[in-house]
Amino acid sequence: MEKHPFLVRLGERVRSLRSGRGMTRKELAAKAGVSERHLANLELGVGNASVLILLQVAQALQSTPAELLADEAPSPERLLIRELLEHQDEATLRQVREAIAPIVGAGSPRAEARPPRIALIGLRGAGKSTLGQMLAEDLGFPFLELSREIEQFAGCSISEIQSLYGQNAYRRYERRAVEETIQLYPEAVIAIPGGLVAEPATFNLLLSHCTTVWLKAHPEDHMSRVAAQGDLRPMAGNEEAMEDLKGILAHRGPFYAKAEMHLDTSARPLDETFLALRTMVRRALQIKGKP
């Protein structure tokens, strides 16, 4: 029997979101309270027939399943705005986001007035800590690991936050740490946890108040660098670790790409990579210095 395209897209979306949050299928099944087999069927595009009924009703109403499932009916203005944005490309959507951010209080009035606060984003093992410390020393800025700031707020480790209080609590601490860092440090180099981009509100805050740099690397380098630091969690109990890592990169990549600058840390040795980072950041902030 041929799979329905809607169910296939639904499965792909669930799988992509799961990868983006760095969760295994077993972890998501346990958290959602469903069987792993049911989740596997969903990801494979073999969903419940009632989902297709919901789709048919939505189409008959010239609506979408998301609109039918929303907590509140969208206002006329939301509907009109959504219609305007419906078929726009990514470049246009970015222009719209940057234009409306100051209006809704989510951004600086002008990019050129933004304080020299550098946020390094990317997956673990990209070099955020190593290069961030080098860049901060070169610029004379404080260097901050946002994960350490989160732990200070919570009074416990990241793993304890997630195991004791859950992902939602962690995201709240993460948002609070970003807000506090922005208030306290007009000049800083900040290493950002890789999963922050999964929370749009917090990521918007970061994009609006920081000069962002995406440090990216090949999947093999991500894995080997984390392992070299003595952290074997990416491979612990997971024979498909590399495939999971590639899935995470595929999902988060378009979000990381929203950064103003991109730097491939796999392309050159550390010293050359740092010089490239130093040059692009100083040029962006219009900071003069010896070459």
ABEGO torsion letter per residue (X at the ends): XBBBAAAAAAAAAAAAAAAAAGBBAAAAAAAAGBBAAAAAAAAAGBBBAAAAAAAAAAAAAGBBAAAAABABBBBAAAAAAAAAAAABBAAAAAAAAAAAAAAAGABBABAAABBBBBBBBEBBGAGAAAAAAAAAAAAGBBBBBAAAAAAAAAGBBAAAAAAAAEAAAAAAAAAAAAAAAAAABABBBBBBBAAAAABAAAAAAAAAABBBBBBBBBAAAAAAAAAAAGBAAAABGBAAAAAAAAAAAAAAAAAAAABABBBBAAABBAAAAAAAAAAAAAAAAGBBBBX
